[in-house]
Amino acid sequence: MPNSGLIDYHKLQLTNEEFQRLSALIYKESGIKLPPIKKVMLQSRLQKRLKHLKINTFKEYISYLFSKDGFDREIIHMLDVVSTNKTDFYREPAHFEFITNEVLPNYYSSNVNQTFKVWSAGCSSGEEPYTLAMVLFEFAEKNPKFNFSIFATDISTRILQKAVDAVYSEDKVQAIPFPLKKKYMLRSKDRTNPTVKMAPHVRSKITFDRLNLMDSTYKTKDIFDVIFCRNVLIYFDRETQAAVINKLSQRLKPEGYLILGHSESILNLNVPLVQVRPTVYRKV
């Protein structure tokens, strides 16, 4: 893939036909639908890949991507730049209150010697699973026999590395009460770039892995008490949403909970769940 002289990658443009080929592949591999209005966004994000690979045109890039070797090497990187990653600590706090006030007391009263298992599907840079860890540690402090584990997955290897590194700017954790920060986070000594890192005992409770929700089966063999899949399904069409929710439901215990984002719903989907709260569903 030669590079002929200096290329201004920001000026490279996708044709409509190239956009259609790429958006069809992205939909097939990730379930993410990109309408024509997203063409400029896709063009801008993929320009970085062309620069990295020293490819001069989108036509060459597509030829590379659709080749056997190219597909195997590039598909993960392409999906990395396409996926959207937005998250915060304690986002949609009503969900964590429901876990603390309803789910955990009921679980603990009849499952003292078992491990409470949670899956954060579409965990992005880790704020959700680390929030869950803090919530569960707080419960364990009052209930010493309580044990838990968290499985956290995302399609993006780049964003998963951020989650594993577990380093956040102090601005990012500003809303977290100080007693929790003191228990579960370590402050950096460099005050010119103030950051915090999740404490080792918090990180040890979470297993991070790459997982594509479009896979026909999910590689985890665990059955979970609660699955968080928030603000992920909004990028899928209804048919894909139903398929993903049904596969997630297979990994839920009977009476286990699936928690979706505030703008997501299972309305009119053929799935084995009933609503118990806004965006909270129980397996039947």
The 8 nearest C-alpha neighbors of each residue, nearest first, counted from 0:
[[1, 54, 53, 2, 52, 55, 59, 63],
 [2, 0, 3, 53, 54, 55, 52, 4],
 [1, 3, 53, 4, 55, 54, 0, 5],
 [4, 2, 1, 5, 6, 55, 53, 54],
 [5, 3, 2, 6, 1, 55, 7, 53],
 [4, 6, 7, 3, 2, 8, 55, 53],
 [7, 5, 8, 4, 55, 3, 2, 50],
 [8, 6, 9, 10, 5, 11, 50, 55],
 [7, 9, 10, 11, 6, 46, 50, 49],
 [8, 10, 7, 11, 46, 43, 12, 47],
 [11, 9, 8, 7, 12, 6, 46, 43],
 [12, 10, 8, 9, 56, 13, 46, 7],
 [13, 11, 10, 14, 42, 57, 9, 56],
 [12, 14, 17, 42, 18, 57, 15, 11],
 [13, 15, 17, 16, 18, 12, 57, 19],
 [16, 14, 18, 17, 19, 13, 38, 35],
 [15, 17, 19, 14, 18, 20, 13, 21],
 [18, 16, 14, 20, 19, 15, 13, 21],
 [17, 19, 15, 21, 16, 20, 22, 13],
 [18, 20, 16, 22, 17, 21, 23, 15],
 [21, 19, 17, 23, 18, 22, 24, 16],
 [20, 22, 24, 18, 23, 19, 25, 17],
 [21, 23, 25, 19, 24, 20, 33, 18],
 [24, 22, 26, 20, 21, 25, 19, 27],
 [25, 23, 27, 21, 22, 26, 28, 20],
 [26, 24, 22, 28, 27, 23, 29, 21],
 [25, 27, 30, 31, 23, 24, 29, 32],
 [26, 28, 24, 25, 30, 29, 23, 31],
 [29, 27, 25, 26, 24, 30, 213, 31],
 [28, 30, 31, 26, 213, 25, 27, 211],
 [31, 29, 26, 235, 27, 28, 213, 32],
 [32, 30, 26, 234, 235, 29, 25, 33],
 [33, 31, 26, 235, 34, 30, 234, 236],
 [32, 34, 37, 22, 31, 35, 26, 38],
 [33, 35, 36, 37, 32, 38, 22, 19],
 [36, 34, 37, 38, 33, 18, 19, 15],
 [35, 37, 34, 38, 39, 33, 40, 41],
 [38, 36, 40, 35, 39, 34, 33, 41],
 [37, 39, 41, 35, 40, 36, 42, 18],
 [40, 38, 42, 41, 37, 43, 36, 13],
 [39, 41, 43, 37, 42, 38, 44, 36],
 [42, 40, 38, 44, 43, 39, 45, 37],
 [43, 41, 39, 45, 40, 44, 13, 38],
 [44, 42, 40, 46, 41, 45, 39, 9],
 [45, 43, 41, 46, 42, 47, 80, 40],
 [44, 46, 48, 47, 42, 43, 41, 49],
 [45, 47, 49, 43, 48, 44, 8, 42],
 [48, 46, 50, 45, 49, 44, 51, 43],
 [47, 49, 51, 45, 50, 46, 52, 77],
 [50, 48, 54, 46, 52, 51, 47, 53],
 [49, 51, 53, 47, 48, 52, 46, 54],
 [52, 50, 48, 49, 53, 47, 54, 46],
 [51, 53, 49, 54, 50, 48, 0, 47],
 [54, 52, 50, 2, 51, 49, 55, 0],
 [55, 53, 49, 52, 0, 56, 2, 60],
 [54, 56, 2, 53, 49, 59, 6, 57],
 [57, 55, 58, 59, 54, 60, 11, 49],
 [56, 58, 60, 59, 61, 13, 55, 12],
 [57, 59, 56, 61, 60, 62, 17, 13],
 [60, 58, 62, 56, 57, 61, 63, 54],
 [59, 61, 57, 63, 58, 62, 64, 54],
 [60, 62, 64, 58, 63, 59, 65, 57],
 [63, 61, 59, 65, 60, 64, 66, 58],
 [62, 64, 69, 60, 66, 61, 65, 59],
 [63, 65, 70, 69, 61, 62, 66, 60],
 [66, 64, 62, 63, 70, 61, 69, 67],
 [65, 67, 69, 63, 64, 68, 70, 62],
 [68, 66, 70, 69, 71, 65, 64, 63],
 [69, 67, 71, 70, 66, 72, 63, 64],
 [68, 70, 64, 63, 66, 72, 71, 67],
 [69, 71, 64, 73, 67, 74, 72, 68],
 [72, 70, 68, 69, 73, 74, 67, 75],
 [73, 71, 69, 70, 74, 68, 75, 76],
 [72, 74, 70, 76, 75, 69, 71, 77],
 [75, 73, 77, 70, 76, 78, 72, 71],
 [74, 76, 78, 77, 73, 79, 72, 155],
 [77, 75, 79, 73, 74, 78, 80, 72],
 [76, 78, 74, 79, 75, 80, 73, 81],
 [77, 79, 81, 75, 76, 80, 82, 74],
 [80, 78, 155, 76, 77, 81, 82, 75],
 [79, 81, 77, 78, 82, 44, 76, 45],
 [80, 82, 78, 79, 77, 83, 41, 44],
 [81, 83, 79, 80, 78, 84, 155, 154],
 [84, 82, 85, 81, 80, 79, 123, 231],
 [85, 83, 123, 82, 86, 124, 158, 122],
 [86, 84, 83, 123, 87, 124, 230, 122],
 [85, 87, 126, 84, 123, 88, 90, 127],
 [88, 86, 90, 126, 89, 127, 85, 171],
 [87, 89, 126, 90, 130, 127, 172, 86],
 [90, 88, 92, 130, 91, 87, 127, 95],
 [89, 91, 87, 88, 92, 86, 127, 94],
 [92, 90, 93, 94, 89, 261, 95, 260],
 [91, 93, 94, 95, 89, 90, 96, 97],
 [92, 94, 96, 95, 91, 97, 90, 98],
 [95, 93, 97, 92, 96, 91, 98, 258],
 [94, 96, 98, 92, 97, 93, 99, 134],
 [95, 97, 93, 99, 98, 94, 100, 92],
 [96, 98, 94, 100, 95, 101, 99, 93],
 [97, 99, 102, 95, 96, 101, 100, 103],
 [100, 98, 96, 97, 103, 101, 95, 102],
 [99, 101, 97, 98, 96, 102, 104, 103],
 [102, 100, 97, 98, 103, 99, 104, 105],
 [101, 103, 98, 105, 104, 106, 99, 100],
 [102, 104, 106, 105, 99, 98, 107, 101],
 [105, 103, 107, 106, 102, 101, 108, 100],
 [106, 104, 108, 103, 102, 107, 101, 109],
 [105, 107, 103, 104, 108, 109, 110, 102],
 [108, 106, 110, 104, 111, 109, 105, 103],
 [107, 109, 105, 106, 110, 104, 111, 103],
 [108, 110, 107, 106, 111, 105, 112, 104],
 [111, 109, 107, 113, 112, 106, 108, 114],
 [112, 110, 107, 113, 109, 145, 144, 108],
 [111, 113, 110, 114, 144, 145, 146, 107],
 [114, 112, 110, 111, 115, 146, 145, 147],
 [115, 113, 147, 146, 116, 148, 112, 145],
 [114, 116, 147, 146, 148, 224, 113, 117],
 [117, 115, 223, 148, 224, 147, 149, 114],
 [116, 118, 149, 225, 223, 226, 224, 150],
 [119, 117, 150, 226, 151, 149, 120, 227],
 [118, 120, 151, 227, 122, 128, 226, 150],
 [121, 119, 228, 152, 122, 118, 151, 227],
 [120, 122, 153, 152, 123, 228, 119, 231],
 [121, 123, 119, 120, 125, 152, 153, 151],
 [124, 122, 125, 121, 84, 158, 153, 159],
 [125, 123, 162, 158, 161, 159, 126, 122],
 [126, 124, 162, 127, 122, 128, 123, 129],
 [125, 127, 88, 129, 87, 128, 130, 124],
 [126, 128, 130, 129, 125, 88, 122, 131],
 [129, 127, 131, 130, 125, 126, 119, 132],
 [128, 130, 132, 126, 131, 127, 125, 133],
 [131, 129, 127, 133, 132, 128, 88, 89],
 [130, 132, 128, 134, 129, 133, 135, 127],
 [133, 131, 129, 135, 130, 134, 136, 128],
 [132, 134, 136, 130, 135, 131, 137, 129],
 [135, 133, 131, 137, 132, 136, 130, 138],
 [134, 136, 138, 132, 137, 133, 131, 139],
 [137, 135, 139, 133, 138, 134, 132, 140],
 [138, 136, 140, 134, 135, 139, 133, 141],
 [137, 139, 135, 136, 140, 141, 142, 134],
 [140, 138, 142, 136, 145, 141, 143, 137],
 [141, 139, 137, 138, 142, 143, 136, 145],
 [140, 142, 139, 138, 143, 137, 145, 136],
 [141, 143, 139, 140, 145, 144, 138, 107],
 [144, 142, 139, 145, 140, 141, 146, 138],
 [145, 143, 142, 111, 146, 112, 139, 107],
 [144, 146, 139, 143, 142, 111, 147, 107],
 [147, 145, 114, 115, 144, 113, 139, 148],
 [148, 146, 115, 114, 116, 145, 149, 135],
 [147, 149, 116, 204, 205, 115, 117, 150],
 [150, 148, 205, 117, 118, 116, 204, 206],
 [149, 151, 118, 206, 205, 119, 207, 117],
 [152, 150, 119, 207, 118, 122, 120, 206],
 [153, 151, 208, 120, 209, 122, 210, 121],
 [152, 154, 121, 209, 155, 210, 122, 123],
 [153, 155, 211, 210, 209, 156, 152, 79],
 [156, 154, 79, 157, 158, 153, 159, 78],
 [157, 155, 159, 158, 160, 209, 154, 79],
 [158, 156, 155, 160, 159, 79, 161, 76],
 [157, 159, 161, 124, 160, 155, 156, 123],
 [160, 158, 162, 156, 161, 157, 124, 155],
 [159, 161, 163, 162, 158, 157, 164, 156],
 [162, 160, 164, 158, 159, 124, 163, 165],
 [161, 163, 125, 124, 159, 165, 160, 164],
 [162, 164, 160, 165, 161, 159, 207, 125],
 [163, 165, 161, 162, 166, 160, 196, 159],
 [166, 164, 162, 163, 196, 197, 161, 167],
 [167, 165, 196, 164, 195, 194, 197, 168],
 [168, 166, 195, 194, 171, 169, 196, 165],
 [167, 169, 194, 170, 171, 193, 195, 166],
 [168, 170, 194, 171, 172, 193, 173, 195],
 [169, 171, 173, 168, 172, 167, 194, 174],
 [170, 172, 168, 169, 173, 167, 87, 88],
 [173, 171, 169, 175, 170, 174, 88, 168],
 [172, 174, 170, 175, 171, 169, 176, 177],
 [173, 175, 172, 176, 171, 88, 170, 89],
 [174, 176, 172, 173, 177, 180, 179, 88],
 [177, 175, 179, 178, 174, 180, 173, 172],
 [176, 178, 180, 179, 181, 175, 182, 173],
 [179, 177, 181, 180, 176, 182, 175, 183],
 [180, 178, 182, 181, 177, 176, 183, 175],
 [181, 179, 177, 184, 183, 182, 178, 176],
 [180, 182, 178, 179, 183, 184, 177, 185],
 [183, 181, 179, 180, 184, 178, 198, 185],
 [182, 184, 198, 180, 181, 179, 197, 201],
 [185, 183, 197, 198, 180, 196, 181, 195],
 [184, 186, 196, 195, 198, 197, 187, 183],
 [187, 185, 195, 194, 188, 196, 184, 193],
 [186, 188, 189, 194, 195, 193, 185, 190],
 [189, 187, 190, 186, 193, 194, 192, 191],
 [188, 190, 187, 191, 192, 193, 194, 186],
 [189, 191, 193, 192, 188, 187, 194, 186],
 [192, 190, 189, 193, 188, 194, 187, 168],
 [191, 193, 190, 189, 194, 168, 187, 188],
 [194, 192, 190, 169, 191, 189, 187, 168],
 [195, 193, 168, 169, 187, 167, 186, 192],
 [196, 194, 186, 185, 167, 166, 187, 184],
 [197, 195, 166, 185, 165, 184, 198, 167],
 [196, 198, 184, 165, 183, 185, 201, 202],
 [197, 199, 184, 183, 201, 200, 185, 196],
 [200, 198, 202, 201, 203, 197, 183, 184],
 [199, 201, 203, 198, 202, 204, 183, 197],
 [202, 200, 199, 198, 203, 204, 132, 197],
 [201, 203, 199, 204, 200, 205, 198, 197],
 [204, 202, 200, 201, 205, 199, 206, 198],
 [203, 205, 148, 202, 201, 149, 206, 200],
 [206, 204, 149, 203, 202, 150, 148, 207],
 [205, 207, 150, 151, 149, 208, 204, 203],
 [206, 208, 151, 152, 150, 205, 163, 209],
 [209, 207, 152, 210, 151, 206, 153, 159],
 [208, 210, 153, 152, 154, 156, 211, 155],
 [211, 209, 154, 153, 152, 212, 208, 217],
 [210, 212, 154, 213, 214, 29, 209, 153],
 [211, 213, 214, 210, 243, 29, 217, 154],
 [212, 214, 211, 29, 30, 215, 28, 243],
 [215, 213, 216, 212, 211, 217, 210, 28],
 [216, 214, 213, 217, 212, 246, 243, 242],
 [217, 215, 214, 218, 246, 213, 212, 219],
 [218, 216, 219, 214, 215, 212, 210, 246],
 [219, 217, 220, 216, 210, 214, 221, 215],
 [218, 220, 221, 217, 250, 222, 216, 150],
 [219, 221, 218, 222, 250, 217, 223, 216],
 [222, 220, 219, 223, 250, 116, 251, 218],
 [221, 223, 250, 251, 252, 220, 224, 116],
 [224, 222, 251, 116, 225, 117, 252, 250],
 [223, 225, 255, 116, 252, 117, 251, 115],
 [226, 224, 256, 117, 223, 255, 257, 118],
 [227, 225, 118, 257, 117, 119, 258, 256],
 [226, 228, 258, 119, 229, 120, 257, 118],
 [229, 227, 120, 259, 258, 121, 231, 226],
 [228, 230, 260, 259, 231, 227, 258, 232],
 [229, 231, 260, 232, 233, 228, 259, 263],
 [230, 232, 229, 233, 234, 228, 121, 260],
 [231, 233, 235, 234, 240, 230, 263, 229],
 [232, 234, 231, 235, 230, 263, 262, 236],
 [233, 235, 31, 232, 231, 32, 236, 30],
 [236, 234, 232, 31, 233, 30, 239, 240],
 [235, 237, 239, 238, 240, 234, 32, 30],
 [238, 236, 240, 239, 241, 235, 268, 242],
 [237, 239, 241, 240, 236, 242, 235, 268],
 [238, 240, 242, 241, 236, 237, 235, 243],
 [239, 241, 237, 243, 238, 242, 235, 232],
 [242, 240, 244, 238, 239, 243, 268, 245],
 [241, 243, 239, 245, 240, 244, 246, 238],
 [244, 242, 246, 240, 245, 241, 239, 247],
 [245, 243, 247, 241, 246, 242, 248, 240],
 [244, 246, 248, 242, 243, 247, 270, 241],
 [247, 245, 243, 249, 248, 244, 242, 250],
 [248, 246, 244, 250, 249, 245, 243, 251],
 [247, 249, 245, 251, 250, 246, 244, 282],
 [248, 250, 246, 247, 251, 245, 222, 252],
 [251, 249, 222, 248, 247, 223, 252, 221],
 [252, 250, 223, 248, 222, 255, 249, 224],
 [251, 253, 255, 224, 223, 222, 254, 250],
 [252, 254, 255, 282, 283, 251, 281, 224],
 [253, 255, 282, 281, 283, 252, 256, 251],
 [256, 254, 224, 252, 253, 282, 251, 281],
 [257, 255, 281, 225, 280, 282, 226, 258],
 [256, 258, 226, 280, 225, 227, 279, 281],
 [257, 259, 279, 227, 278, 228, 226, 280],
 [260, 258, 229, 278, 228, 263, 227, 279],
 [261, 259, 229, 230, 263, 262, 278, 258],
 [260, 262, 263, 278, 259, 230, 91, 277],
 [263, 261, 260, 264, 230, 233, 259, 278],
 [264, 262, 260, 261, 259, 233, 278, 232],
 [263, 265, 266, 278, 262, 259, 260, 261],
 [264, 266, 268, 267, 263, 270, 241, 269],
 [265, 267, 264, 268, 269, 263, 270, 274],
 [268, 266, 265, 269, 264, 270, 237, 241],
 [269, 267, 265, 266, 270, 241, 237, 240],
 [268, 270, 267, 241, 271, 265, 245, 266],
 [269, 271, 272, 268, 245, 241, 244, 265],
 [272, 270, 283, 282, 269, 273, 248, 245],
 [273, 271, 282, 281, 283, 270, 280, 274],
 [274, 272, 280, 281, 275, 282, 283, 271],
 [273, 275, 280, 276, 279, 281, 272, 277],
 [274, 276, 280, 279, 273, 281, 277, 278],
 [277, 275, 279, 274, 278, 280, 97, 273],
 [276, 278, 279, 275, 274, 261, 280, 264],
 [279, 277, 259, 258, 276, 261, 260, 264],
 [280, 278, 258, 276, 277, 275, 274, 257],
 [281, 279, 274, 257, 273, 256, 275, 272],
 [282, 280, 256, 272, 273, 254, 255, 257],
 [283, 281, 272, 254, 255, 253, 271, 256],
 [282, 272, 271, 254, 253, 281, 273, 255]]
